[in-house]
Amino acid sequence: MLGTIVNTGTIIAGALLGALLHRGIKDKYKEAVYAALGLACLAIGLNACVANLPKSQYPVLFVVAIALGAVIGTWLDVDGRFHRLVDKIQHRGEKQPQASSDGVSSTPTRPGGRLADGLATACLLYCIGPLSMLGPVVSALKGDNTLLFTNATLDLVSSFIFASTYGIGMILAAPVLFCWQGLFWLVAKISSTAVSDALMSELLIVGGLLIVSSGLSLLKITDKKTLNMLPALLVPIIWFLIKGLFGL
Protein backbone atom coordinates (compact mmCIF):
# COMPACT_ATOMS: atom_id res chain seq x y z
CA MET A 1 0.00 0.00 0.00
CA LEU A 2 3.04 2.31 0.19
CA GLY A 3 2.64 3.43 -3.42
CA THR A 4 -1.06 4.21 -2.95
CA ILE A 5 -0.35 6.11 0.28
CA VAL A 6 2.34 8.18 -1.49
CA ASN A 7 0.01 8.76 -4.45
CA THR A 8 -2.75 9.95 -2.11
CA GLY A 9 -0.29 12.17 -0.25
CA THR A 10 0.90 13.87 -3.43
CA ILE A 11 -2.68 14.79 -4.35
CA ILE A 12 -3.15 16.33 -0.92
CA ALA A 13 0.18 18.19 -1.17
CA GLY A 14 -0.54 19.38 -4.71
CA ALA A 15 -4.01 20.58 -3.77
CA LEU A 16 -2.70 22.50 -0.76
CA LEU A 17 0.07 24.14 -2.75
CA GLY A 18 -2.22 24.92 -5.68
CA ALA A 19 -4.79 26.50 -3.37
CA LEU A 20 -2.10 28.75 -1.92
CA LEU A 21 -1.11 29.85 -5.43
CA HIS A 22 -4.69 30.16 -6.66
CA ARG A 23 -3.91 32.91 -9.13
CA GLY A 24 -2.69 30.25 -11.55
CA ILE A 25 0.47 29.07 -13.23
CA LYS A 26 2.01 30.36 -16.43
CA ASP A 27 1.44 28.12 -19.42
CA LYS A 28 5.13 27.86 -20.27
CA TYR A 29 5.83 26.19 -16.92
CA LYS A 30 2.93 23.78 -17.33
CA GLU A 31 4.24 22.77 -20.74
CA ALA A 32 7.78 22.27 -19.43
CA VAL A 33 6.64 20.01 -16.59
CA TYR A 34 4.31 17.94 -18.75
CA ALA A 35 7.10 17.46 -21.30
CA ALA A 36 9.38 16.14 -18.56
CA LEU A 37 6.65 13.81 -17.28
CA GLY A 38 5.99 12.63 -20.82
CA LEU A 39 9.63 11.60 -21.19
CA ALA A 40 9.45 9.82 -17.83
CA CYS A 41 6.39 7.87 -18.99
CA LEU A 42 8.21 6.81 -22.16
CA ALA A 43 11.16 5.56 -20.10
CA ILE A 44 8.96 3.63 -17.63
CA GLY A 45 6.81 2.12 -20.36
CA LEU A 46 9.70 1.07 -22.58
CA ASN A 47 11.52 -0.42 -19.59
CA ALA A 48 8.44 -2.51 -18.69
CA CYS A 49 8.24 -3.85 -22.25
CA VAL A 50 11.96 -4.56 -22.72
CA ALA A 51 12.35 -6.16 -19.27
CA ASN A 52 9.38 -8.51 -19.68
CA LEU A 53 9.48 -9.46 -23.37
CA PRO A 54 12.20 -12.10 -22.76
CA LYS A 55 9.99 -13.62 -20.03
CA SER A 56 6.94 -13.92 -22.26
CA GLN A 57 5.80 -17.47 -22.99
CA TYR A 58 3.58 -16.18 -25.78
CA PRO A 59 5.50 -13.47 -27.71
CA VAL A 60 2.52 -12.79 -29.98
CA LEU A 61 0.00 -12.39 -27.16
CA PHE A 62 0.76 -8.72 -26.50
CA VAL A 63 0.29 -7.94 -30.21
CA VAL A 64 -3.10 -9.67 -30.20
CA ALA A 65 -4.00 -7.97 -26.92
CA ILE A 66 -3.21 -4.45 -28.14
CA ALA A 67 -4.92 -4.98 -31.50
CA LEU A 68 -8.01 -6.65 -30.07
CA GLY A 69 -8.18 -4.25 -27.14
CA ALA A 70 -7.99 -1.24 -29.46
CA VAL A 71 -10.79 -2.63 -31.65
CA ILE A 72 -13.03 -3.33 -28.66
CA GLY A 73 -12.23 0.01 -27.04
CA THR A 74 -12.89 1.88 -30.28
CA TRP A 75 -16.16 -0.02 -30.78
CA LEU A 76 -17.21 0.89 -27.22
CA ASP A 77 -15.83 4.41 -27.78
CA VAL A 78 -14.20 4.39 -24.34
CA ASP A 79 -12.15 7.50 -25.07
CA GLY A 80 -15.08 9.40 -26.55
CA ARG A 81 -17.47 8.43 -23.77
CA PHE A 82 -14.93 9.45 -21.16
CA HIS A 83 -14.31 12.86 -22.72
CA ARG A 84 -18.03 13.48 -23.25
CA LEU A 85 -18.67 12.58 -19.61
CA VAL A 86 -15.95 14.95 -18.44
CA ASP A 87 -17.32 17.68 -20.72
CA LYS A 88 -20.84 17.06 -19.42
CA ILE A 89 -19.64 17.26 -15.83
CA GLN A 90 -17.70 20.43 -16.55
CA HIS A 91 -20.73 22.13 -18.06
CA ARG A 92 -23.42 20.69 -15.83
CA GLY A 93 -25.47 23.41 -14.26
CA GLU A 94 -24.25 26.07 -16.66
CA LYS A 95 -26.99 28.16 -18.24
CA GLN A 96 -27.13 30.49 -21.18
CA PRO A 97 -26.62 34.17 -20.32
CA GLN A 98 -29.88 35.85 -19.36
CA ALA A 99 -30.74 39.45 -19.97
CA SER A 100 -31.14 41.53 -16.85
CA SER A 101 -33.66 44.30 -16.42
CA ASP A 102 -31.16 46.86 -17.70
CA GLY A 103 -30.53 44.82 -20.86
CA VAL A 104 -27.10 43.58 -19.79
CA SER A 105 -26.50 39.85 -20.04
CA SER A 106 -25.81 37.99 -16.83
CA THR A 107 -25.02 34.37 -16.04
CA PRO A 108 -26.61 32.74 -13.00
CA THR A 109 -24.13 31.31 -10.58
CA ARG A 110 -24.53 28.13 -8.58
CA PRO A 111 -22.72 28.02 -5.21
CA GLY A 112 -20.09 25.30 -5.23
CA GLY A 113 -20.86 24.42 -8.84
CA ARG A 114 -17.38 25.03 -10.18
CA LEU A 115 -15.81 23.05 -7.34
CA ALA A 116 -18.14 20.10 -7.95
CA ASP A 117 -17.31 20.11 -11.66
CA GLY A 118 -13.57 20.32 -11.04
CA LEU A 119 -13.67 17.64 -8.34
CA ALA A 120 -15.61 15.19 -10.50
CA THR A 121 -13.27 15.76 -13.44
CA ALA A 122 -10.17 15.32 -11.28
CA CYS A 123 -11.46 12.06 -9.77
CA LEU A 124 -12.03 10.64 -13.24
CA LEU A 125 -8.60 11.69 -14.45
CA TYR A 126 -6.83 10.34 -11.36
CA CYS A 127 -8.59 6.97 -11.37
CA ILE A 128 -8.91 6.09 -15.06
CA GLY A 129 -5.60 5.16 -16.63
CA PRO A 130 -3.01 2.38 -16.93
CA LEU A 131 -0.76 3.73 -14.17
CA SER A 132 -3.54 4.06 -11.61
CA MET A 133 -5.12 0.69 -12.44
CA LEU A 134 -2.08 -1.48 -13.12
CA GLY A 135 0.11 0.15 -10.47
CA PRO A 136 -1.68 -1.25 -7.38
CA VAL A 137 -1.72 -4.74 -8.92
CA VAL A 138 2.04 -4.69 -9.54
CA SER A 139 2.56 -3.26 -6.05
CA ALA A 140 0.53 -6.02 -4.41
CA LEU A 141 2.04 -8.89 -6.38
CA LYS A 142 5.62 -7.73 -6.90
CA GLY A 143 6.16 -5.11 -4.22
CA ASP A 144 7.23 -2.72 -7.01
CA ASN A 145 5.81 0.78 -6.54
CA THR A 146 7.51 2.35 -9.58
CA LEU A 147 4.26 2.75 -11.53
CA LEU A 148 2.47 4.27 -8.53
CA PHE A 149 5.36 6.64 -7.80
CA THR A 150 5.26 7.75 -11.44
CA ASN A 151 1.50 8.21 -11.20
CA ALA A 152 2.02 10.14 -7.96
CA THR A 153 4.29 12.60 -9.79
CA LEU A 154 1.70 13.09 -12.52
CA ASP A 155 -1.07 13.54 -9.95
CA LEU A 156 1.02 16.00 -7.95
CA VAL A 157 1.20 18.30 -10.97
CA SER A 158 -2.45 17.71 -11.93
CA SER A 159 -3.76 18.36 -8.40
CA PHE A 160 -1.63 21.51 -8.20
CA ILE A 161 -3.14 22.83 -11.43
CA PHE A 162 -6.69 21.80 -10.48
CA ALA A 163 -6.47 23.41 -7.04
CA SER A 164 -4.99 26.61 -8.47
CA THR A 165 -8.23 26.87 -10.47
CA TYR A 166 -10.93 25.38 -8.22
CA GLY A 167 -9.52 25.87 -4.73
CA ILE A 168 -8.80 23.81 -1.62
CA GLY A 169 -11.90 21.63 -2.13
CA MET A 170 -9.94 19.60 -4.69
CA ILE A 171 -8.27 17.84 -1.77
CA LEU A 172 -11.42 15.68 -1.56
CA ALA A 173 -10.19 13.76 -4.61
CA ALA A 174 -7.49 12.16 -2.44
CA PRO A 175 -9.74 9.72 -0.51
CA VAL A 176 -11.47 8.76 -3.76
CA LEU A 177 -8.14 7.76 -5.30
CA PHE A 178 -7.12 5.91 -2.13
CA CYS A 179 -10.30 3.80 -2.15
CA TRP A 180 -10.02 3.12 -5.90
CA GLN A 181 -6.39 2.00 -5.86
CA GLY A 182 -6.88 0.25 -2.52
CA LEU A 183 -9.58 -1.90 -4.08
CA PHE A 184 -7.26 -2.97 -6.91
CA TRP A 185 -4.47 -3.66 -4.41
CA LEU A 186 -6.72 -5.72 -2.11
CA VAL A 187 -8.14 -7.87 -4.93
CA ALA A 188 -4.65 -8.57 -6.27
CA LYS A 189 -3.37 -9.36 -2.78
CA ILE A 190 -6.21 -11.80 -2.05
CA SER A 191 -5.87 -13.56 -5.41
CA SER A 192 -2.07 -13.47 -5.54
CA THR A 193 -1.78 -17.26 -5.59
CA ALA A 194 -3.92 -17.40 -8.71
CA VAL A 195 -1.83 -14.84 -10.62
CA SER A 196 1.25 -16.39 -12.17
CA ASP A 197 4.51 -14.69 -13.07
CA ALA A 198 3.76 -15.46 -16.71
CA LEU A 199 0.48 -13.53 -16.55
CA MET A 200 2.14 -10.58 -14.81
CA SER A 201 4.81 -10.48 -17.52
CA GLU A 202 2.13 -10.24 -20.21
CA LEU A 203 0.24 -7.56 -18.27
CA LEU A 204 3.42 -5.54 -17.81
CA ILE A 205 4.22 -5.73 -21.52
CA VAL A 206 0.74 -4.54 -22.50
CA GLY A 207 0.64 -2.00 -19.67
CA GLY A 208 4.07 -0.71 -20.69
CA LEU A 209 2.81 -0.04 -24.20
CA LEU A 210 -0.18 1.86 -22.80
CA ILE A 211 2.16 3.95 -20.65
CA VAL A 212 4.27 4.73 -23.73
CA SER A 213 1.10 5.83 -25.50
CA SER A 214 0.26 8.11 -22.56
CA GLY A 215 3.77 9.57 -22.70
CA LEU A 216 3.41 10.34 -26.40
CA SER A 217 0.17 12.17 -25.64
CA LEU A 218 1.79 14.22 -22.87
CA LEU A 219 4.57 15.17 -25.24
CA LYS A 220 1.95 16.12 -27.85
CA ILE A 221 3.69 13.93 -30.41
CA THR A 222 0.52 12.02 -31.21
CA ASP A 223 -2.73 11.15 -29.47
CA LYS A 224 -3.44 7.44 -29.86
CA LYS A 225 -6.51 7.58 -27.58
CA THR A 226 -4.96 5.38 -24.92
CA LEU A 227 -8.29 4.92 -23.15
CA ASN A 228 -9.58 3.01 -26.18
CA MET A 229 -6.79 0.48 -25.66
CA LEU A 230 -7.54 -0.21 -21.97
CA PRO A 231 -9.51 -3.43 -22.83
CA ALA A 232 -6.14 -4.85 -23.97
CA LEU A 233 -5.33 -5.49 -20.29
CA LEU A 234 -8.19 -8.00 -20.14
CA VAL A 235 -6.93 -10.11 -23.06
CA PRO A 236 -4.00 -11.79 -21.21
CA ILE A 237 -6.26 -12.44 -18.20
CA ILE A 238 -8.91 -14.09 -20.37
CA TRP A 239 -6.27 -16.12 -22.22
CA PHE A 240 -4.77 -17.48 -18.99
CA LEU A 241 -8.24 -18.28 -17.62
CA ILE A 242 -9.02 -20.27 -20.78
CA LYS A 243 -5.61 -21.88 -20.60
CA GLY A 244 -6.22 -22.98 -17.00
CA LEU A 245 -9.75 -24.24 -17.61
CA PHE A 246 -8.87 -26.35 -20.65
CA GLY A 247 -5.33 -27.28 -19.65
CA LEU A 248 -3.75 -25.76 -22.75
C-alpha positions in Angstrom: 0.0 0.0 0.0 3.0 2.3 0.2 2.6 3.4 -3.4 -1.1 4.2 -2.9 -0.3 6.1 0.3 2.3 8.2 -1.5 0.0 8.8 -4.5 -2.7 9.9 -2.1 -0.3 12.2 -0.3 0.9 13.9 -3.4 -2.7 14.8 -4.4 -3.2 16.3 -0.9 0.2 18.2 -1.2 -0.5 19.4 -4.7 -4.0 20.6 -3.8 -2.7 22.5 -0.8 0.1 24.1 -2.8 -2.2 24.9 -5.7 -4.8 26.5 -3.4 -2.1 28.8 -1.9 -1.1 29.9 -5.4 -4.7 30.2 -6.7 -3.9 32.9 -9.1 -2.7 30.2 -11.6 0.5 29.1 -13.2 2.0 30.4 -16.4 1.4 28.1 -19.4 5.1 27.9 -20.3 5.8 26.2 -16.9 2.9 23.8 -17.3 4.2 22.8 -20.7 7.8 22.3 -19.4 6.6 20.0 -16.6 4.3 17.9 -18.7 7.1 17.5 -21.3 9.4 16.1 -18.6 6.7 13.8 -17.3 6.0 12.6 -20.8 9.6 11.6 -21.2 9.4 9.8 -17.8 6.4 7.9 -19.0 8.2 6.8 -22.2 11.2 5.6 -20.1 9.0 3.6 -17.6 6.8 2.1 -20.4 9.7 1.1 -22.6 11.5 -0.4 -19.6 8.4 -2.5 -18.7 8.2 -3.9 -22.3 12.0 -4.6 -22.7 12.4 -6.2 -19.3 9.4 -8.5 -19.7 9.5 -9.5 -23.4 12.2 -12.1 -22.8 10.0 -13.6 -20.0 6.9 -13.9 -22.3 5.8 -17.5 -23.0 3.6 -16.2 -25.8 5.5 -13.5 -27.7 2.5 -12.8 -30.0 0.0 -12.4 -27.2 0.8 -8.7 -26.5 0.3 -7.9 -30.2 -3.1 -9.7 -30.2 -4.0 -8.0 -26.9 -3.2 -4.5 -28.1 -4.9 -5.0 -31.5 -8.0 -6.7 -30.1 -8.2 -4.2 -27.1 -8.0 -1.2 -29.5 -10.8 -2.6 -31.7 -13.0 -3.3 -28.7 -12.2 0.0 -27.0 -12.9 1.9 -30.3 -16.2 0.0 -30.8 -17.2 0.9 -27.2 -15.8 4.4 -27.8 -14.2 4.4 -24.3 -12.2 7.5 -25.1 -15.1 9.4 -26.6 -17.5 8.4 -23.8 -14.9 9.5 -21.2 -14.3 12.9 -22.7 -18.0 13.5 -23.2 -18.7 12.6 -19.6 -15.9 14.9 -18.4 -17.3 17.7 -20.7 -20.8 17.1 -19.4 -19.6 17.3 -15.8 -17.7 20.4 -16.5 -20.7 22.1 -18.1 -23.4 20.7 -15.8 -25.5 23.4 -14.3 -24.3 26.1 -16.7 -27.0 28.2 -18.2 -27.1 30.5 -21.2 -26.6 34.2 -20.3 -29.9 35.8 -19.4 -30.7 39.5 -20.0 -31.1 41.5 -16.8 -33.7 44.3 -16.4 -31.2 46.9 -17.7 -30.5 44.8 -20.9 -27.1 43.6 -19.8 -26.5 39.8 -20.0 -25.8 38.0 -16.8 -25.0 34.4 -16.0 -26.6 32.7 -13.0 -24.1 31.3 -10.6 -24.5 28.1 -8.6 -22.7 28.0 -5.2 -20.1 25.3 -5.2 -20.9 24.4 -8.8 -17.4 25.0 -10.2 -15.8 23.0 -7.3 -18.1 20.1 -8.0 -17.3 20.1 -11.7 -13.6 20.3 -11.0 -13.7 17.6 -8.3 -15.6 15.2 -10.5 -13.3 15.8 -13.4 -10.2 15.3 -11.3 -11.5 12.1 -9.8 -12.0 10.6 -13.2 -8.6 11.7 -14.5 -6.8 10.3 -11.4 -8.6 7.0 -11.4 -8.9 6.1 -15.1 -5.6 5.2 -16.6 -3.0 2.4 -16.9 -0.8 3.7 -14.2 -3.5 4.1 -11.6 -5.1 0.7 -12.4 -2.1 -1.5 -13.1 0.1 0.1 -10.5 -1.7 -1.2 -7.4 -1.7 -4.7 -8.9 2.0 -4.7 -9.5 2.6 -3.3 -6.1 0.5 -6.0 -4.4 2.0 -8.9 -6.4 5.6 -7.7 -6.9 6.2 -5.1 -4.2 7.2 -2.7 -7.0 5.8 0.8 -6.5 7.5 2.4 -9.6 4.3 2.8 -11.5 2.5 4.3 -8.5 5.4 6.6 -7.8 5.3 7.8 -11.4 1.5 8.2 -11.2 2.0 10.1 -8.0 4.3 12.6 -9.8 1.7 13.1 -12.5 -1.1 13.5 -10.0 1.0 16.0 -7.9 1.2 18.3 -11.0 -2.4 17.7 -11.9 -3.8 18.4 -8.4 -1.6 21.5 -8.2 -3.1 22.8 -11.4 -6.7 21.8 -10.5 -6.5 23.4 -7.0 -5.0 26.6 -8.5 -8.2 26.9 -10.5 -10.9 25.4 -8.2 -9.5 25.9 -4.7 -8.8 23.8 -1.6 -11.9 21.6 -2.1 -9.9 19.6 -4.7 -8.3 17.8 -1.8 -11.4 15.7 -1.6 -10.2 13.8 -4.6 -7.5 12.2 -2.4 -9.7 9.7 -0.5 -11.5 8.8 -3.8 -8.1 7.8 -5.3 -7.1 5.9 -2.1 -10.3 3.8 -2.1 -10.0 3.1 -5.9 -6.4 2.0 -5.9 -6.9 0.3 -2.5 -9.6 -1.9 -4.1 -7.3 -3.0 -6.9 -4.5 -3.7 -4.4 -6.7 -5.7 -2.1 -8.1 -7.9 -4.9 -4.7 -8.6 -6.3 -3.4 -9.4 -2.8 -6.2 -11.8 -2.0 -5.9 -13.6 -5.4 -2.1 -13.5 -5.5 -1.8 -17.3 -5.6 -3.9 -17.4 -8.7 -1.8 -14.8 -10.6 1.2 -16.4 -12.2 4.5 -14.7 -13.1 3.8 -15.5 -16.7 0.5 -13.5 -16.6 2.1 -10.6 -14.8 4.8 -10.5 -17.5 2.1 -10.2 -20.2 0.2 -7.6 -18.3 3.4 -5.5 -17.8 4.2 -5.7 -21.5 0.7 -4.5 -22.5 0.6 -2.0 -19.7 4.1 -0.7 -20.7 2.8 0.0 -24.2 -0.2 1.9 -22.8 2.2 4.0 -20.6 4.3 4.7 -23.7 1.1 5.8 -25.5 0.3 8.1 -22.6 3.8 9.6 -22.7 3.4 10.3 -26.4 0.2 12.2 -25.6 1.8 14.2 -22.9 4.6 15.2 -25.2 1.9 16.1 -27.8 3.7 13.9 -30.4 0.5 12.0 -31.2 -2.7 11.2 -29.5 -3.4 7.4 -29.9 -6.5 7.6 -27.6 -5.0 5.4 -24.9 -8.3 4.9 -23.2 -9.6 3.0 -26.2 -6.8 0.5 -25.7 -7.5 -0.2 -22.0 -9.5 -3.4 -22.8 -6.1 -4.8 -24.0 -5.3 -5.5 -20.3 -8.2 -8.0 -20.1 -6.9 -10.1 -23.1 -4.0 -11.8 -21.2 -6.3 -12.4 -18.2 -8.9 -14.1 -20.4 -6.3 -16.1 -22.2 -4.8 -17.5 -19.0 -8.2 -18.3 -17.6 -9.0 -20.3 -20.8 -5.6 -21.9 -20.6 -6.2 -23.0 -17.0 -9.7 -24.2 -17.6 -8.9 -26.4 -20.7 -5.3 -27.3 -19.7 -3.8 -25.8 -22.7 
